[in-house]
Amino acid sequence: MQTPFVPALRKLYEERFQTDKENNMKLYNSLGPNPRIVRMFAHEKGVELELQEIDLMAAENRQDGYKEKNPSGQLPCLELDDGTVISEVTAICEYIEDIQPTPALIGSSPLEKAEARMWTRRIDLNILEPLANGFRYGEGLAIFKDRIPTVPEASEGLKRVARTNLAWLDGLLPGKEFLCGDRFTLADILLYVFLDFAAGVGQPLPEDLAKVQAWFKRINQRPSADASLHPASAAVGMRG
């Protein structure tokens, strides 16, 4: 006669096996701020990712082989055991958060999640988007002009938009350790990685933004900041 212990043990084994299977993930990786966001997020989570290197500088991500994985041709993307591919850094990080809820980098309650997603959206749309396109249309034009539509005359204006919105953020940071108060979240990782990258490509963090400067220094001291840097960063002089 089977005791209740046997099915309980089998259930525990099956749940553990399923968790291990779900956690086996391959990140199509490269130099650059977007892949670094995922690496930093995973490091904070204690999640190991198998890294498959894609040569961004040689436009390997724009070739058919990679575009079969991610039709947008953008990096990174995350491939699961069953062949499912997830792209877009926020979607990848939310997936990792769901399979590894602690430590919570988005939130442990509906309110915490909403707050982190609000700040992620604000940062992405108002600062990162103009900052990144200011680089692509300016200092990075030689890399991007044959890969995506570019508007060189918009570069300086986009950089100015990013600086203006950083100044707006600076005014909201007094009394806060992180963007979500005392909680370190995905929003902090997004902003930190892009500001670190921007400083080396013509968009240094303005010295007069004292609150953002202090916030940046706090994030820069986290072990995940150095651990997430791509090995090629030093060689090419680009933090990514």
DOTIDREN-440106 format. One record per residue: x negated, y, z of N, C-alpha, C in turn; residue in three letters. Coordinates in steps of 0.001 Angstrom, whole numbers. Last residue first. Layout:
N
n_px | n_py | n_pz | ca_px | ca_py | ca_pz | c_px | c_py | c_pz | type
X | Y | Z | X | Y | Z | X | Y | Z | ALA
...
END
This chain:
240
n_px | n_py | n_pz | ca_px | ca_py | ca_pz | c_px | c_py | c_pz | type
-29343 | 48765 | -21783 | -28136 | 48055 | -22194 | -28189 | 46596 | -21872 | GLY
-31172 | 51438 | -22383 | -30610 | 50729 | -21237 | -29298 | 50065 | -21644 | ARG
-33883 | 51411 | -24491 | -32439 | 51627 | -24466 | -31857 | 50793 | -23320 | MET
-36438 | 50799 | -25380 | -36183 | 52060 | -24711 | -34728 | 52419 | -24628 | GLY
-37099 | 48369 | -26352 | -36489 | 49298 | -27313 | -36173 | 50656 | -26691 | VAL
-38241 | 47159 | -24117 | -38976 | 47185 | -25376 | -38415 | 48207 | -26353 | ALA
-36269 | 47296 | -22135 | -37521 | 48043 | -21978 | -38250 | 48203 | -23300 | ALA
-34248 | 45563 | -23237 | -34015 | 46981 | -22962 | -35296 | 47789 | -22897 | SER
-34426 | 42861 | -23578 | -35026 | 43702 | -24622 | -34912 | 45187 | -24327 | ALA
-32999 | 41697 | -21475 | -34473 | 41613 | -21489 | -35142 | 42526 | -22503 | PRO
-30403 | 43822 | -20244 | -30868 | 42898 | -21277 | -32395 | 42870 | -21277 | HIS
-29384 | 44034 | -16859 | -30095 | 44621 | -17998 | -30554 | 43547 | -18970 | LEU
-28340 | 42860 | -14614 | -27528 | 42827 | -15831 | -28223 | 43422 | -17042 | SER
-30093 | 43323 | -12543 | -29914 | 41943 | -13007 | -29161 | 41870 | -14326 | ALA
-29797 | 46052 | -11990 | -31013 | 45575 | -12657 | -30813 | 44183 | -13251 | ASP
-27105 | 45843 | -10967 | -27500 | 46867 | -11932 | -28738 | 46431 | -12706 | ALA
-26816 | 43950 | -9000 | -26282 | 43632 | -10328 | -26700 | 44644 | -11384 | SER
-27758 | 45171 | -6663 | -28593 | 44172 | -7353 | -28122 | 43873 | -8771 | PRO
-27233 | 48699 | -6558 | -26658 | 47363 | -6436 | -27537 | 46370 | -7199 | ARG
-28188 | 51198 | -7108 | -28878 | 50433 | -6067 | -28333 | 49014 | -5906 | GLN
-26437 | 52338 | -8867 | -27753 | 51950 | -9373 | -28540 | 51113 | -8373 | ASN
-24354 | 53150 | -7270 | -24162 | 51965 | -8121 | -25513 | 51435 | -8590 | ILE
-25572 | 55396 | -6073 | -25064 | 54290 | -5247 | -24911 | 53020 | -6072 | ARG
-26115 | 57009 | -8268 | -27235 | 56479 | -7491 | -26797 | 55323 | -6605 | LYS
-23493 | 57693 | -9043 | -24349 | 56909 | -9936 | -25500 | 56264 | -9160 | PHE
-22675 | 59281 | -6850 | -21979 | 58023 | -7152 | -22862 | 57119 | -8007 | TRP
-24411 | 61437 | -7236 | -24514 | 60636 | -6016 | -23842 | 59275 | -6196 | ALA
-23464 | 62355 | -9753 | -24866 | 61970 | -9574 | -25023 | 61056 | -8353 | GLN
-20865 | 63036 | -9110 | -21088 | 61934 | -10050 | -22529 | 61434 | -9934 | VAL
-21465 | 65168 | -7388 | -20713 | 64018 | -6893 | -20886 | 62813 | -7808 | LYS
-22874 | 67017 | -9004 | -23504 | 66421 | -7815 | -22787 | 65172 | -7332 | ALA
-23429 | 68013 | -11800 | -22323 | 67168 | -11348 | -22802 | 66355 | -10149 | LEU
-25703 | 69287 | -12645 | -24797 | 70053 | -11793 | -23595 | 69245 | -11311 | ASP
-27027 | 67584 | -14371 | -27537 | 67727 | -13007 | -26546 | 68430 | -12091 | GLU
-25300 | 65331 | -16504 | -25581 | 66723 | -16110 | -25967 | 66833 | -14640 | PRO
-26937 | 62562 | -17789 | -25918 | 62965 | -16829 | -26227 | 64379 | -16336 | LEU
-27840 | 62809 | -21267 | -28170 | 62655 | -19843 | -27024 | 63138 | -18963 | PRO
-27658 | 61788 | -24104 | -26556 | 62313 | -23295 | -26849 | 62102 | -21804 | GLN
-29690 | 60581 | -25600 | -29330 | 61963 | -25877 | -28183 | 62538 | -25076 | GLY
-30070 | 57996 | -24732 | -29782 | 58228 | -26152 | -29188 | 59617 | -26374 | VAL
-30345 | 57553 | -22047 | -31493 | 57261 | -22891 | -31283 | 57546 | -24362 | GLY
-27875 | 58121 | -20990 | -29017 | 58939 | -20567 | -30237 | 58731 | -21447 | ALA
-26187 | 56101 | -21904 | -26149 | 57421 | -22545 | -27367 | 58265 | -22210 | ALA
-26657 | 53953 | -20126 | -27016 | 53850 | -21541 | -27157 | 55244 | -22171 | PHE
-25576 | 55043 | -17818 | -26965 | 54596 | -17820 | -27485 | 54490 | -19253 | ASP
-22954 | 55434 | -18626 | -23770 | 56601 | -18273 | -25250 | 56251 | -18266 | LEU
-22180 | 52758 | -19055 | -22223 | 53690 | -20181 | -23024 | 54952 | -19857 | PHE
-22408 | 51672 | -16463 | -23169 | 51095 | -17583 | -23271 | 52085 | -18737 | VAL
-20617 | 53296 | -14925 | -22048 | 53221 | -14632 | -22840 | 52752 | -15856 | TYR
-18091 | 52773 | -16097 | -18668 | 54116 | -16132 | -20170 | 54076 | -15897 | LEU
-17790 | 49967 | -15665 | -17687 | 50565 | -16992 | -18411 | 51900 | -17047 | LEU
-18041 | 49824 | -12845 | -19004 | 49141 | -13712 | -18982 | 49745 | -15106 | ILE
-15808 | 51256 | -11961 | -17152 | 51726 | -11621 | -18191 | 51110 | -12547 | ASP
-13767 | 49583 | -12946 | -13873 | 50970 | -13430 | -15254 | 51545 | -13142 | ALA
-14042 | 47241 | -11459 | -14418 | 47233 | -12867 | -14583 | 48649 | -13410 | LEU
-15020 | 48535 | -8179 | -14171 | 47857 | -9151 | -14771 | 47881 | -10556 | THR
-15238 | 48901 | -4748 | -16033 | 48831 | -5971 | -15266 | 47989 | -6984 | PHE
-13310 | 50851 | -2600 | -13365 | 49591 | -3349 | -14224 | 49738 | -4605 | ARG
-12829 | 53192 | -1324 | -13889 | 52349 | -753 | -14015 | 51018 | -1471 | ASP
-11774 | 54748 | -4170 | -11988 | 54959 | -2745 | -13133 | 54131 | -2216 | GLY
-12183 | 53970 | -6855 | -10977 | 53562 | -6126 | -11201 | 53666 | -4618 | CYS
-14725 | 54898 | -7394 | -13595 | 55514 | -8082 | -12271 | 55177 | -7404 | LEU
-16394 | 55110 | -4167 | -16233 | 54586 | -5514 | -15008 | 55230 | -6152 | PHE
-16306 | 56833 | -2031 | -17536 | 56100 | -2293 | -17554 | 55579 | -3717 | GLU
-14916 | 60089 | -1680 | -14821 | 58746 | -2248 | -16206 | 58114 | -2373 | LYS
-15209 | 62685 | -927 | -14578 | 61777 | 17 | -14460 | 60349 | -461 | GLY
-15010 | 63929 | -4229 | -15288 | 64196 | -2816 | -14491 | 63272 | -1889 | PRO
-14090 | 63295 | -6896 | -14871 | 62325 | -6135 | -15152 | 62678 | -4679 | LEU
-12917 | 65130 | -8525 | -12025 | 64182 | -7850 | -12762 | 63235 | -6916 | LEU
-14843 | 66583 | -9809 | -13974 | 67289 | -8879 | -13040 | 66388 | -8096 | GLY
-15886 | 64700 | -11533 | -16715 | 65174 | -10425 | -15860 | 65870 | -9360 | ASP
-13915 | 64569 | -13502 | -14076 | 63461 | -12562 | -14866 | 63896 | -11328 | LEU
-14432 | 66980 | -14827 | -13120 | 66760 | -14205 | -13213 | 65653 | -13158 | TRP
-16963 | 66343 | -15783 | -16830 | 67438 | -14817 | -15492 | 67342 | -14096 | ALA
-16248 | 64357 | -17588 | -17092 | 64004 | -16443 | -17015 | 65085 | -15363 | LEU
-14883 | 65909 | -19415 | -14123 | 64957 | -18620 | -14933 | 64405 | -17452 | ASN
-17026 | 67361 | -20486 | -15900 | 68063 | -19857 | -15111 | 67131 | -18952 | THR
-18574 | 65303 | -21610 | -19115 | 66109 | -20499 | -17996 | 66837 | -19748 | ARG
-16820 | 64387 | -23633 | -17254 | 63476 | -22561 | -17774 | 64257 | -21360 | ALA
-16672 | 66718 | -25210 | -15458 | 66171 | -24589 | -15831 | 65261 | -23421 | VAL
-19314 | 66848 | -26072 | -18789 | 67921 | -25225 | -17507 | 67466 | -24519 | ARG
-19436 | 64628 | -27701 | -20278 | 64678 | -26504 | -19777 | 65742 | -25535 | LYS
-17701 | 65512 | -29685 | -17329 | 64355 | -28865 | -18161 | 64309 | -27589 | LEU
-19204 | 67602 | -30798 | -17915 | 67871 | -30184 | -17466 | 66745 | -29273 | GLY
-21382 | 66238 | -31863 | -21588 | 67190 | -30769 | -20281 | 67513 | -30054 | GLU
-20068 | 64535 | -33877 | -20900 | 64029 | -32783 | -20995 | 65004 | -31607 | SER
-18730 | 65271 | -36130 | -17951 | 65220 | -34885 | -18808 | 64897 | -33664 | ALA
-20346 | 65006 | -38303 | -20056 | 66369 | -37862 | -19273 | 66409 | -36549 | GLU
-20363 | 62220 | -38765 | -21514 | 62882 | -38145 | -21208 | 64271 | -37607 | PRO
-18418 | 59828 | -38531 | -18111 | 61241 | -38755 | -19227 | 62065 | -38102 | VAL
-18030 | 56561 | -40004 | -18706 | 57505 | -39109 | -18379 | 58944 | -39514 | THR
-16787 | 53293 | -40128 | -16614 | 54683 | -40563 | -17247 | 55627 | -39539 | PRO
-19504 | 50900 | -39773 | -18192 | 51414 | -39399 | -18024 | 52801 | -40019 | ILE
-21863 | 50249 | -41136 | -21098 | 49197 | -40454 | -19674 | 49621 | -40131 | ARG
-23485 | 52203 | -42021 | -23079 | 51208 | -43011 | -22233 | 50093 | -42410 | ASP
-23916 | 53725 | -39710 | -23309 | 54355 | -40888 | -22850 | 53372 | -41949 | LYS
-25215 | 52657 | -37456 | -23777 | 52420 | -37635 | -23197 | 52892 | -38961 | PHE
-27944 | 53278 | -37443 | -27514 | 51906 | -37162 | -26086 | 51670 | -37654 | ILE
-28008 | 55987 | -37940 | -28742 | 55088 | -38843 | -28322 | 53636 | -38656 | ALA
-26562 | 57014 | -35729 | -25987 | 57027 | -37079 | -26687 | 56062 | -38024 | LEU
-27220 | 57355 | -33092 | -27093 | 55991 | -33598 | -26608 | 55892 | -35025 | GLY
-27186 | 60112 | -32681 | -28460 | 59396 | -32561 | -28397 | 57988 | -33149 | GLU
-24177 | 60292 | -34034 | -25358 | 61147 | -33890 | -26631 | 60338 | -33875 | GLY
-22147 | 58522 | -34047 | -22141 | 59497 | -35132 | -23373 | 60403 | -35108 | TYR
-22731 | 57082 | -31729 | -22654 | 56387 | -33024 | -22738 | 57347 | -34195 | ARG
-22588 | 59127 | -29734 | -23846 | 58439 | -30040 | -23809 | 57801 | -31427 | PHE
-19901 | 59788 | -29883 | -20901 | 60847 | -30020 | -22265 | 60268 | -30342 | GLY
-18805 | 57342 | -29287 | -18740 | 57806 | -30673 | -19666 | 58991 | -30912 | ASN
-19401 | 57265 | -26518 | -19919 | 56233 | -27426 | -19893 | 56699 | -28872 | ALA
-18025 | 59562 | -25564 | -19466 | 59395 | -25340 | -20058 | 58418 | -26356 | LEU
-15333 | 59054 | -26230 | -16062 | 60151 | -26880 | -17569 | 60046 | -26706 | PRO
-15084 | 56589 | -24610 | -14793 | 56645 | -26047 | -15487 | 57822 | -26727 | GLU
-15748 | 57259 | -21935 | -16557 | 56298 | -22701 | -16331 | 56400 | -24205 | LEU
-13785 | 59282 | -21222 | -15233 | 59480 | -21121 | -16003 | 58545 | -22043 | ILE
-11123 | 58631 | -21748 | -11503 | 60035 | -21643 | -13005 | 60293 | -21618 | ASN
-10865 | 55791 | -21951 | -10289 | 56677 | -22961 | -10903 | 58067 | -22940 | LEU
-12285 | 54754 | -19715 | -12498 | 54245 | -21072 | -12063 | 55261 | -22123 | ASP
-11250 | 56163 | -17516 | -12683 | 56200 | -17825 | -12925 | 55819 | -19283 | ILE
-8513 | 55496 | -17651 | -8963 | 56890 | -17678 | -10417 | 57002 | -18106 | ARG
-8640 | 52668 | -17440 | -8070 | 53306 | -18632 | -8543 | 54752 | -18752 | ARG
-9741 | 52404 | -14893 | -10414 | 51801 | -16049 | -9940 | 52459 | -17335 | THR
-7794 | 53615 | -13356 | -9096 | 54250 | -13479 | -9896 | 53677 | -14646 | TRP
-5669 | 51768 | -13740 | -5484 | 53186 | -14038 | -6835 | 53857 | -14265 | MET
-6820 | 49450 | -12738 | -6504 | 49524 | -14174 | -6266 | 50969 | -14605 | ARG
-6983 | 50118 | -10034 | -8208 | 49832 | -10794 | -7960 | 49924 | -12292 | ALA
-4226 | 50449 | -9446 | -5171 | 51544 | -9256 | -6439 | 51327 | -10077 | GLU
-3187 | 47902 | -9986 | -2709 | 49055 | -10753 | -3687 | 50216 | -10648 | ALA
-4533 | 46394 | -8052 | -4745 | 46120 | -9473 | -4324 | 47304 | -10331 | LYS
-3481 | 47483 | -5694 | -4920 | 47568 | -5968 | -5209 | 47357 | -7444 | GLU
-748 | 46768 | -6051 | -1146 | 48171 | -5962 | -2632 | 48352 | -6262 | LEU
-784 | 43926 | -6101 | -303 | 44687 | -7257 | -748 | 46150 | -7237 | PRO
-3972 | 42887 | -4729 | -2544 | 43155 | -4594 | -2094 | 43905 | -5842 | SER
-6609 | 42713 | -5197 | -5995 | 41552 | -4555 | -4503 | 41735 | -4349 | SER
-8456 | 43766 | -8154 | -7601 | 43960 | -6997 | -7020 | 42674 | -6470 | GLY
-10960 | 43880 | -9429 | -9809 | 44591 | -9985 | -8814 | 44818 | -8851 | ILE
-12680 | 42469 | -7984 | -13234 | 43651 | -8654 | -12175 | 44393 | -9461 | LEU
-12826 | 40510 | -5164 | -11907 | 41166 | -6090 | -12539 | 42428 | -6668 | ALA
-15294 | 37936 | -5105 | -14744 | 39177 | -4564 | -13881 | 39896 | -5600 | PRO
-12335 | 36128 | -6012 | -13144 | 36813 | -5000 | -14613 | 36855 | -5411 | THR
-11115 | 34844 | -8194 | -10490 | 36035 | -7610 | -11339 | 36789 | -6596 | PRO
-11787 | 33558 | -10926 | -12641 | 33701 | -9740 | -12175 | 34962 | -8993 | GLN
-9855 | 33688 | -12816 | -10342 | 32346 | -12474 | -11272 | 32360 | -11265 | ILE
-9347 | 36440 | -12867 | -8252 | 35508 | -12602 | -8748 | 34117 | -12217 | ASP
-11827 | 37556 | -13502 | -11210 | 37865 | -12207 | -10121 | 36845 | -11859 | GLU
-12083 | 36611 | -16107 | -13021 | 36145 | -15081 | -12453 | 36399 | -13686 | ILE
-10002 | 38116 | -17275 | -9955 | 36652 | -17284 | -10874 | 36086 | -16201 | TYR
-10980 | 40682 | -16897 | -9736 | 40298 | -16225 | -9581 | 38784 | -16209 | GLU
-13216 | 40586 | -18567 | -13402 | 40736 | -17120 | -12136 | 40369 | -16354 | CYS
-11951 | 40333 | -21069 | -12885 | 39304 | -20604 | -13033 | 39389 | -19085 | ILE
-10512 | 42736 | -21161 | -9795 | 41463 | -21198 | -10681 | 40327 | -20685 | ALA
-12608 | 44583 | -21144 | -11650 | 44577 | -20038 | -10868 | 43270 | -19997 | THR
-14012 | 43952 | -23549 | -14640 | 43752 | -22235 | -13628 | 43739 | -21089 | VAL
-13018 | 42017 | -26201 | -12728 | 43252 | -25472 | -13137 | 43075 | -24010 | GLU
-12005 | 38542 | -26685 | -12859 | 39704 | -26931 | -12286 | 40903 | -26183 | SER
-12062 | 35098 | -26350 | -11516 | 36338 | -25797 | -12502 | 37456 | -26106 | ILE
-11288 | 32095 | -27917 | -12229 | 33221 | -27848 | -11486 | 34455 | -27351 | VAL
-11092 | 28606 | -27447 | -10428 | 29902 | -27350 | -11466 | 31005 | -27189 | THR
-12436 | 26220 | -27236 | -12639 | 27003 | -28453 | -11922 | 28338 | -28450 | GLY
-12286 | 25018 | -24811 | -11358 | 24534 | -25835 | -11462 | 25314 | -27139 | ASP
-14150 | 26418 | -23236 | -14415 | 25036 | -23629 | -13538 | 24553 | -24783 | ASP
-14299 | 29814 | -24556 | -13979 | 28811 | -23554 | -14218 | 27411 | -24110 | LEU
-16262 | 32629 | -25199 | -15688 | 31397 | -25753 | -15496 | 30374 | -24633 | GLU
-16093 | 36070 | -25426 | -16219 | 34950 | -24501 | -15523 | 33739 | -25097 | LEU
-18052 | 38636 | -26953 | -16823 | 37871 | -26844 | -17121 | 36635 | -26010 | CYS
-19227 | 42094 | -26666 | -19370 | 40642 | -26666 | -18028 | 39969 | -26955 | PRO
-19189 | 43092 | -30109 | -19768 | 42308 | -29026 | -19408 | 42945 | -27695 | LEU
-17203 | 42841 | -33114 | -17752 | 43564 | -31971 | -18282 | 42587 | -30927 | GLN
-15793 | 41844 | -35230 | -17235 | 42009 | -35393 | -17891 | 42733 | -34243 | GLY
-13162 | 41204 | -35249 | -13486 | 42630 | -35163 | -14967 | 42895 | -35368 | SER
-13065 | 38406 | -35200 | -12872 | 39102 | -36474 | -13192 | 40592 | -36429 | PRO
-15003 | 36278 | -33683 | -14389 | 37551 | -33334 | -14245 | 38398 | -34597 | ASN
-15655 | 33891 | -35041 | -15337 | 33885 | -33611 | -14536 | 35131 | -33230 | LYS
-16103 | 34744 | -37560 | -15166 | 33637 | -37402 | -14753 | 33496 | -35935 | GLU
-18063 | 36562 | -37165 | -16710 | 37082 | -37342 | -15662 | 35978 | -37377 | LYS
-20381 | 35002 | -37122 | -19867 | 35554 | -35871 | -18419 | 36007 | -36020 | TYR
-20423 | 34280 | -39887 | -20536 | 33291 | -38828 | -19968 | 33786 | -37518 | GLY
-20316 | 36664 | -41420 | -19167 | 35761 | -41384 | -19227 | 34777 | -40219 | ASP
-21667 | 39531 | -39637 | -21735 | 38448 | -40605 | -20593 | 37455 | -40388 | GLN
-21842 | 41336 | -37666 | -21000 | 41721 | -38803 | -20996 | 40655 | -39895 | ARG
-23667 | 40416 | -35877 | -22269 | 40437 | -35452 | -21312 | 40831 | -36563 | ASN
-26060 | 40917 | -37081 | -25572 | 39534 | -37111 | -24097 | 39469 | -36716 | GLU
-27433 | 43332 | -37363 | -26020 | 43263 | -37769 | -25504 | 41832 | -37889 | ALA
-29832 | 43555 | -36168 | -29833 | 42998 | -37524 | -28425 | 42817 | -38071 | ALA
-29062 | 44425 | -33688 | -29829 | 45343 | -34531 | -29889 | 44862 | -35976 | MET
-27786 | 42156 | -32604 | -27007 | 43349 | -32934 | -27759 | 44251 | -33902 | LEU
-27971 | 38955 | -32713 | -28883 | 40055 | -33037 | -28090 | 41264 | -33526 | ASP
-26806 | 37206 | -29953 | -26469 | 37689 | -31286 | -27329 | 38923 | -31556 | ILE
-27195 | 34443 | -27797 | -27687 | 35739 | -28251 | -27303 | 36009 | -29702 | GLU
-25168 | 33217 | -25480 | -25526 | 32941 | -26874 | -25910 | 34269 | -27507 | GLN
-25271 | 32175 | -22176 | -25453 | 33297 | -23090 | -25898 | 32819 | -24461 | LEU
-23009 | 31025 | -19831 | -23967 | 30599 | -20855 | -24059 | 31727 | -21877 | GLU
-22707 | 32560 | -16697 | -22244 | 32489 | -18078 | -23359 | 31940 | -18953 | LEU
-21693 | 32241 | -13354 | -22744 | 32024 | -14347 | -22123 | 31874 | -15734 | GLU
-20541 | 34456 | -10958 | -20144 | 33552 | -12042 | -21286 | 33452 | -13049 | VAL
-20624 | 36315 | -8963 | -21332 | 35065 | -8749 | -20974 | 34012 | -9778 | GLY
-19522 | 38779 | -9372 | -18614 | 37690 | -9046 | -19333 | 36408 | -8640 | LYS
-21679 | 40267 | -10156 | -20993 | 40651 | -8924 | -20071 | 39531 | -8438 | GLU
-22126 | 38937 | -12587 | -23124 | 38866 | -11518 | -22496 | 39223 | -10174 | HIS
-19869 | 39698 | -14044 | -20059 | 38284 | -13703 | -21069 | 38121 | -12564 | ALA
-20406 | 42456 | -14284 | -19178 | 41990 | -13632 | -19345 | 40547 | -13171 | PHE
-22752 | 42371 | -15776 | -22765 | 42965 | -14442 | -21546 | 42501 | -13644 | MET
-21859 | 41151 | -18147 | -22922 | 40519 | -17361 | -22936 | 41051 | -15935 | ARG
-19956 | 43039 | -18986 | -19523 | 41684 | -18624 | -20583 | 40989 | -17784 | VAL
-21665 | 45249 | -19422 | -20526 | 45355 | -18511 | -20094 | 43977 | -18042 | ILE
-23365 | 44315 | -21429 | -23893 | 44492 | -20075 | -22766 | 44623 | -19052 | ARG
-21764 | 44371 | -23730 | -22124 | 43077 | -23134 | -22651 | 43215 | -21711 | PRO
-21650 | 47330 | -23845 | -20470 | 46485 | -23667 | -20807 | 45087 | -23148 | ASN
-24291 | 48438 | -24198 | -23530 | 48626 | -22967 | -22361 | 47667 | -22789 | PRO
-26941 | 46262 | -25467 | -25875 | 47247 | -25613 | -25021 | 47334 | -24366 | GLY
-27960 | 43136 | -26813 | -28325 | 44425 | -26237 | -27155 | 45382 | -26428 | LEU
-25577 | 40431 | -26416 | -26545 | 41240 | -27168 | -27000 | 42398 | -26296 | SER
-23648 | 37365 | -26653 | -24327 | 38427 | -25925 | -25263 | 39217 | -26837 | ASN
-21032 | 35490 | -26007 | -21817 | 35921 | -27162 | -22351 | 37305 | -26817 | TYR
-20842 | 33338 | -23354 | -20743 | 34746 | -23715 | -21633 | 35012 | -24914 | LEU
-19009 | 30528 | -22542 | -20144 | 31024 | -23321 | -19892 | 32471 | -23699 | LYS
-18143 | 28755 | -19580 | -17856 | 29788 | -20563 | -19138 | 30234 | -21257 | MET
-16594 | 26927 | -17387 | -17667 | 26712 | -18346 | -17425 | 27628 | -19536 | ASN
-14382 | 27167 | -15805 | -15483 | 28087 | -15543 | -16660 | 27913 | -16489 | ASN
-12685 | 25123 | -16498 | -12305 | 26478 | -16873 | -13473 | 27448 | -16733 | GLU
-14069 | 22993 | -15323 | -13918 | 23046 | -16777 | -13601 | 24463 | -17233 | LYS
-13810 | 23566 | -12635 | -15145 | 23513 | -13232 | -15072 | 23647 | -14736 | ASP
-11001 | 23350 | -12425 | -11667 | 24625 | -12152 | -13051 | 24672 | -12792 | THR
-10647 | 20643 | -12990 | -10059 | 21636 | -13866 | -10718 | 22989 | -13673 | GLN
-12010 | 19505 | -10831 | -12472 | 19245 | -12190 | -11947 | 20299 | -13142 | PHE
-10408 | 20411 | -8742 | -11819 | 20811 | -8803 | -12366 | 20629 | -10202 | ARG
-8002 | 19125 | -9340 | -8047 | 20586 | -9276 | -9479 | 21087 | -9390 | GLU
-8807 | 16451 | -9170 | -8326 | 16966 | -10452 | -8370 | 18493 | -10472 | GLU
-9518 | 16298 | -6455 | -10516 | 16044 | -7490 | -10092 | 16660 | -8822 | TYR
-7025 | 16762 | -5243 | -8151 | 17655 | -4969 | -9220 | 17514 | -6039 | LEU
-5611 | 14540 | -6222 | -5171 | 15889 | -6577 | -6305 | 16896 | -6371 | LYS
-7028 | 12471 | -4966 | -7010 | 12539 | -6427 | -6621 | 13950 | -6882 | ARG
-6439 | 13023 | -2310 | -7824 | 13087 | -2756 | -7897 | 13219 | -4271 | LEU
-3683 | 12570 | -2365 | -4180 | 13892 | -1989 | -5611 | 14085 | -2451 | ALA
-3523 | 9845 | -3019 | -3066 | 10847 | -3984 | -3552 | 12261 | -3662 | PRO
-4874 | 8939 | -540 | -5393 | 8662 | -1881 | -4867 | 9654 | -2909 | VAL
-3414 | 9653 | 1729 | -4743 | 10223 | 1550 | -5223 | 10075 | 104 | PHE
-1093 | 8192 | 1921 | -987 | 9561 | 1390 | -2349 | 10186 | 1107 | PRO
-2048 | 4850 | 771 | -1815 | 5843 | 1823 | -1708 | 7226 | 1199 | THR
-559 | 2168 | -899 | -1383 | 3378 | -1026 | -1034 | 4379 | 75 | GLN
-843 | -1195 | 0 | 0 | 0 | 0 | -888 | 1258 | 0 | MET
END
